[in-house]
């Protein structure tokens, strides 16, 4: 009895991954084994960097809050400490947005915790 290999499904599976690696350089785009490794490593990087993105944005918010707080005679550490002491429930994302886009509101927050 002849061997059944289901080449239709195998080809579809390979085409699916080769379609994902379109745009890569040379063999990384069209040689099956290299493309598969590229694709899998890309998924690993994507997973890792979804986590790192949060870390990077938090660092950016802290830099922005620090710059705005220093403009009003207080550093980041003092400002966050006083916010916690006064039970102001604004997170760093909101504070950074206020510092950038609404300096008057940020100044009001600083004056309220001083």
C-alpha positions in Angstrom: 0.0 0.0 0.0 1.4 3.4 -0.9 2.5 5.8 1.8 0.1 8.6 2.6 1.9 11.9 3.3 -0.9 14.5 3.0 1.1 16.9 1.0 -1.8 19.4 0.8 -1.7 20.0 4.6 2.1 20.0 4.7 2.3 22.6 1.9 -0.4 24.7 3.5 1.5 24.7 6.8 4.7 25.7 5.2 3.1 28.4 3.1 1.5 29.9 6.2 4.9 30.3 7.8 6.7 31.5 4.6 4.0 34.1 4.2 4.8 35.4 7.8 8.5 35.7 6.9 7.9 37.7 3.8 10.1 40.8 3.9 13.1 39.1 5.5 16.5 39.0 3.8 17.5 36.2 1.5 17.1 32.7 2.9 15.3 34.0 6.0 12.3 34.6 3.8 12.2 31.6 1.5 14.2 28.6 2.7 11.9 26.5 4.8 14.2 25.6 7.7 15.7 29.0 8.0 12.4 30.8 7.7 10.8 28.5 10.3 13.6 29.4 12.8 13.3 33.1 12.0 9.5 32.9 12.5 9.8 31.1 15.8 12.5 33.5 17.1 10.4 36.4 16.0 7.5 35.2 18.1 9.8 34.9 21.1 11.0 38.4 20.6 7.4 39.6 20.3 6.4 38.0 23.5 9.4 39.3 25.4 9.0 42.8 24.0 5.3 43.0 24.9 6.6 42.8 28.5 9.5 45.2 27.9 7.2 47.8 26.4 5.5 48.3 29.7 8.9 48.7 31.4 10.0 51.3 28.8 6.8 53.4 29.1 7.0 53.4 32.9 10.6 54.8 32.6 9.4 57.4 30.1 6.6 58.5 32.4 9.0 58.8 35.4 11.4 61.0 33.3 8.6 63.3 32.3 7.2 63.6 35.8 10.7 64.3 37.2 11.3 67.0 34.6 7.9 68.7 35.4 8.4 68.4 39.2 11.9 69.9 39.0 10.5 72.9 37.2 8.4 73.5 40.3 11.2 73.0 42.8 10.7 69.4 43.8 12.3 66.2 42.5 10.5 63.0 41.5 11.2 61.1 44.7 9.8 63.9 46.9 6.8 64.4 44.7 5.8 60.7 44.6 6.4 60.4 48.3 4.1 63.4 49.0 1.4 62.1 46.6 1.4 58.8 48.6 1.3 60.6 51.9 -1.7 62.8 50.8 -3.5 59.8 49.2 -3.6 61.2 45.7 -4.7 58.3 43.5 -3.2 59.3 40.2 -0.9 56.9 38.5 2.3 57.7 36.7 0.7 57.5 33.2 -1.9 60.1 34.1 0.7 62.3 35.9 3.0 62.2 32.9 0.2 63.1 30.5 -0.8 66.1 32.7 2.8 67.2 32.9 3.1 67.2 29.1 -0.3 68.4 28.0 -1.8 70.3 30.9 0.9 72.0 32.9 -1.6 74.1 34.9 -3.3 71.0 36.3 0.1 69.5 37.1 1.1 72.6 38.9 -2.2 72.5 40.9 -1.4 68.9 41.9 2.1 70.0 43.0 0.7 72.9 45.0 -1.8 70.7 46.7 0.8 68.3 48.0 3.4 70.9 49.0 
